[in-house]
Amino acid sequence: MNEKTLRVLEYDKIIGKLCEECCSVLTRDEARALKPMTDARLIRDELSATDEAVTVLLKKGAPPLGNFYDISGLVHLAAKDGSLTPKQLLEVGYNLHSARRTAEYLSSDLPELVTIDGLASAISVLKGLENEIERCIISEDEIADSASSELARIRRAILRQNEAIRSKINQIVNSSDNQAFLQDAIVTMRQGRYVIPVKAEHIRVLPLYGYRCGIRFPQQQHRSIHHSLGGLQRIHRDSSRGLEGRDHRGDSGCDQTYDNST
């Protein structure tokens, strides 16, 4: 079919309406690339698939697809032992959640539908990996204490250290011996450090306890977070090398192994 015929038929408007119904960038790209078919067999197959989809919608309502992410590049990166950020792992987890819900939606309370059944069987459900990502990552910028016992231990130590620092600073601020040196008896935070406002002429008089207290914990925390993320990435790598719904098991580095069936 030539371009003039498509313009007369206002094919672009038809595709535009279809794109409005798409739930993600991936499906919109697929919709925009659609062209009219000329092969009678393919046309019959697609019409049959459309009939099946209508049957599913009438019987079960809209599918729980959501605005899923294009993670093809992340899967490829993980398969080559590349590093994924917490944000990227959250995107993987979201897609795994959507895939599992869609597989459940398509696998129950439906008549035999050849095309739909084929699509459902092609969806990889990796519940174990989904659970691990949810357990270990709170947000794009925050890893859960439960990601590993070592990370939990380090964060407890940081809390104890911070409490010791605050206690020492309160002693400094409230000490009558130091009142003459302070502009105000207040403590603020700047770039992660406690700051006491000292008069300019006495700037070197007060002890620097708060500044000197153990720098090692933030470094240890960073290493532990990196180790925990590495564990998730190893699971994702193993899964990405064979996304066929099989039961992948292995050490996550996050204090747990997992089972895709749970």
C-alpha positions as CSV (number, residue, x, y, z in Angstrom):
1,M,0.0,0.0,0.0
2,N,1.6,3.3,-1.1
3,E,2.0,6.4,1.0
4,K,-0.8,8.4,-0.9
5,T,-3.3,5.7,0.0
6,L,-2.3,5.8,3.6
7,R,-2.7,9.6,3.7
8,V,-6.2,9.3,2.1
9,L,-7.2,6.7,4.7
10,E,-5.7,9.0,7.5
11,Y,-3.7,6.0,8.6
12,D,-1.5,8.2,10.8
13,K,-4.6,9.2,12.8
14,I,-5.6,5.6,13.3
15,I,-2.1,4.8,14.6
16,G,-2.2,7.9,16.8
17,K,-5.4,6.7,18.5
18,L,-3.8,3.3,19.0
19,C,-0.7,4.9,20.6
20,E,-2.9,6.7,23.0
21,E,-4.1,3.3,24.4
22,C,-0.5,2.0,24.8
23,C,0.8,1.7,28.3
24,S,4.5,2.1,27.7
25,V,7.1,3.6,25.4
26,L,7.9,0.1,24.1
27,T,4.4,-0.6,23.0
28,R,4.0,2.9,21.5
29,D,7.1,2.3,19.4
30,E,5.7,-1.0,18.2
31,A,2.4,0.7,17.4
32,R,4.0,3.5,15.4
33,A,5.9,0.9,13.3
34,L,2.8,-1.0,12.2
35,K,2.1,-1.1,8.5
36,P,-0.9,-2.6,6.6
37,M,-0.4,-6.3,5.8
38,T,-0.9,-7.8,2.3
39,D,-0.3,-11.5,3.2
40,A,-3.7,-13.1,3.6
41,R,-2.5,-15.8,6.0
42,L,-0.8,-13.3,8.3
43,I,-3.9,-11.1,8.2
44,R,-6.1,-14.1,9.3
45,D,-3.6,-14.9,12.1
46,E,-3.7,-11.3,13.4
47,L,-7.4,-11.1,13.2
48,S,-7.7,-14.4,15.2
49,A,-5.3,-13.0,17.8
50,T,-7.4,-9.8,18.0
51,D,-10.5,-11.9,18.6
52,E,-8.7,-13.7,21.4
53,A,-7.6,-10.5,23.0
54,V,-11.1,-9.2,22.9
55,T,-12.3,-12.4,24.5
56,V,-9.8,-11.9,27.4
57,L,-10.8,-8.2,27.9
58,L,-14.5,-9.0,28.0
59,K,-14.0,-11.8,30.4
60,K,-11.3,-10.3,32.7
61,G,-11.1,-6.6,32.1
62,A,-7.9,-4.6,31.4
63,P,-4.6,-6.5,32.0
64,P,-2.3,-5.4,34.8
65,L,0.5,-4.3,32.5
66,G,1.4,-0.9,33.9
67,N,4.0,1.5,32.4
68,F,6.8,-1.1,32.2
69,Y,10.4,-0.2,31.4
70,D,12.6,-1.1,28.5
71,I,15.2,-3.2,30.3
72,S,16.7,-5.0,27.3
73,G,19.9,-3.0,27.7
74,L,20.1,-3.9,31.4
75,V,19.6,-7.6,30.7
76,H,22.4,-7.5,28.2
77,L,24.6,-5.5,30.6
78,A,23.9,-8.0,33.5
79,A,24.7,-11.0,31.2
80,K,28.1,-9.5,30.6
81,D,28.8,-9.0,34.3
82,G,28.1,-5.2,34.1
83,S,27.1,-3.2,37.2
84,L,23.5,-2.0,37.7
85,T,22.5,1.0,39.9
86,P,19.7,0.7,42.5
87,K,17.5,2.7,40.1
88,Q,18.1,0.2,37.3
89,L,17.5,-2.8,39.6
90,L,14.2,-1.2,40.7
91,E,13.2,-1.0,37.1
92,V,14.0,-4.7,36.7
93,G,12.0,-5.4,39.8
94,Y,9.0,-3.4,38.5
95,N,9.0,-5.3,35.2
96,L,9.3,-8.6,37.0
97,H,6.2,-7.7,39.1
98,S,4.3,-6.6,36.0
99,A,5.3,-9.8,34.2
100,R,4.2,-12.1,37.1
101,R,0.8,-10.3,37.5
102,T,0.3,-10.5,33.7
103,A,1.1,-14.2,33.6
104,E,-1.4,-14.8,36.4
105,Y,-4.0,-12.8,34.6
106,L,-3.5,-14.8,31.4
107,S,-3.3,-18.2,33.0
108,S,-6.7,-18.5,34.9
109,D,-10.4,-18.4,34.2
110,L,-10.0,-18.3,30.4
111,P,-11.0,-20.7,27.6
112,E,-8.4,-22.3,25.4
113,L,-6.9,-19.5,23.3
114,V,-4.0,-20.6,21.2
115,T,-2.2,-17.2,20.7
116,I,-2.9,-15.9,24.2
117,D,-1.7,-19.2,25.7
118,G,1.5,-19.0,23.7
119,L,2.1,-15.4,24.9
120,A,1.4,-16.4,28.6
121,S,3.8,-19.4,28.4
122,A,6.6,-17.1,27.0
123,I,6.5,-14.8,30.1
124,S,9.3,-15.5,32.5
125,V,8.2,-15.3,36.2
126,L,11.2,-14.8,38.5
127,K,9.5,-14.3,41.8
128,G,12.7,-14.9,43.8
129,L,14.6,-12.1,42.1
130,E,11.6,-9.8,42.4
131,N,11.5,-10.5,46.1
132,E,15.2,-9.9,46.6
133,I,15.1,-6.6,44.8
134,E,12.1,-5.5,46.9
135,R,13.8,-6.6,50.1
136,C,17.2,-5.0,49.5
137,I,16.3,-1.7,47.8
138,I,14.1,0.9,49.3
139,S,14.5,3.7,46.7
140,E,16.9,4.9,44.0
141,D,19.1,6.3,46.7
142,E,18.6,4.0,49.7
143,I,19.6,0.4,50.3
144,A,17.8,-1.4,53.1
145,D,19.6,-2.5,56.3
146,S,18.3,-6.0,55.7
147,A,20.2,-6.2,52.4
148,S,23.0,-7.9,54.4
149,S,24.0,-8.6,58.0
150,E,27.2,-6.7,57.5
151,L,25.5,-3.6,56.2
152,A,23.1,-3.7,59.2
153,R,26.1,-4.1,61.6
154,I,27.9,-1.1,60.0
155,R,24.8,1.1,60.2
156,R,24.3,0.2,63.9
157,A,27.9,1.1,64.5
158,I,27.4,4.4,62.7
159,L,24.3,5.2,64.8
160,R,26.3,4.5,68.0
161,Q,29.2,6.6,66.7
162,N,26.8,9.5,65.9
163,E,25.3,9.3,69.3
164,A,28.8,9.5,70.9
165,I,29.6,12.5,68.8
166,R,26.4,14.3,69.7
167,S,27.0,13.6,73.3
168,K,30.5,15.0,73.2
169,I,29.4,18.1,71.2
170,N,26.7,18.7,73.8
171,Q,29.3,18.6,76.5
172,I,31.4,21.1,74.6
173,V,28.5,23.4,73.9
174,N,27.1,23.2,77.5
175,S,30.4,23.5,79.3
176,S,30.8,26.7,81.3
177,D,34.5,26.7,80.4
178,N,33.6,27.1,76.7
179,Q,30.9,29.7,76.8
180,A,33.3,32.6,76.3
181,F,34.5,31.0,73.0
182,L,31.1,30.4,71.4
183,Q,29.0,32.8,69.3
184,D,25.8,30.8,70.1
185,A,25.2,27.6,72.0
186,I,23.8,25.8,68.9
187,V,25.0,23.0,66.7
188,T,24.3,22.7,63.0
189,M,25.1,20.2,60.2
190,R,27.1,21.2,57.1
191,Q,28.1,18.6,54.5
192,G,27.6,15.8,57.0
193,R,29.6,17.4,59.8
194,Y,28.6,18.9,63.1
195,V,29.4,22.6,63.3
196,I,29.7,24.8,66.4
197,P,29.8,28.6,65.9
198,V,33.0,29.7,67.5
199,K,34.1,33.3,67.8
200,A,36.8,34.1,65.2
201,E,39.5,34.9,67.8
202,H,39.0,31.5,69.4
203,I,38.6,29.4,66.3
204,R,41.5,27.0,67.3
205,V,40.7,26.7,71.0
206,L,37.9,24.1,71.1
207,P,38.8,20.4,70.8
208,L,38.1,18.8,67.3
209,Y,36.6,15.6,68.7
210,G,33.6,15.7,66.3
211,Y,35.8,16.1,63.2
212,R,38.2,13.3,64.2
213,C,35.7,10.6,65.1
214,G,36.1,7.4,62.9
215,I,36.0,8.0,59.2
216,R,36.2,4.3,58.5
217,F,32.4,3.6,58.8
218,P,31.2,5.5,55.7
219,Q,33.9,3.6,53.7
220,Q,32.8,0.3,55.1
221,Q,29.2,1.1,54.5
222,H,29.9,1.9,50.8
223,R,31.8,-1.4,50.4
224,S,29.0,-3.4,52.0
225,I,26.3,-1.7,49.8
226,H,28.5,-2.4,46.7
227,H,28.7,-6.1,47.8
228,S,24.9,-6.3,48.3
229,L,24.2,-4.8,44.9
230,G,26.8,-7.2,43.4
231,G,24.8,-10.1,44.8
232,L,21.6,-8.9,43.2
233,Q,23.4,-8.3,39.9
234,R,24.8,-11.9,40.0
235,I,21.2,-13.2,40.4
236,H,20.0,-11.0,37.6
237,R,23.0,-12.0,35.4
238,D,22.2,-15.7,35.9
239,S,18.5,-15.1,35.2
240,S,19.2,-12.9,32.1
241,R,21.3,-15.8,30.6
242,G,18.2,-18.0,30.4
243,L,14.9,-16.1,30.9
244,E,12.8,-19.2,30.5
245,G,11.0,-19.4,33.8
246,R,13.4,-22.0,35.2
247,D,14.4,-22.1,38.9
248,H,17.6,-20.2,39.3
249,R,19.3,-20.4,42.7
250,G,22.5,-18.9,44.0
251,D,24.2,-16.8,46.7
252,S,22.8,-13.3,46.4
253,G,25.4,-11.7,48.6
254,C,22.3,-10.4,50.5
255,D,22.3,-13.1,53.2
256,Q,19.7,-15.2,51.3
257,T,19.2,-17.6,48.5
258,Y,16.0,-17.5,46.7
259,D,13.5,-19.7,44.9
260,N,11.7,-18.3,41.8
261,S,8.6,-20.3,42.7
262,T,8.0,-18.4,46.0
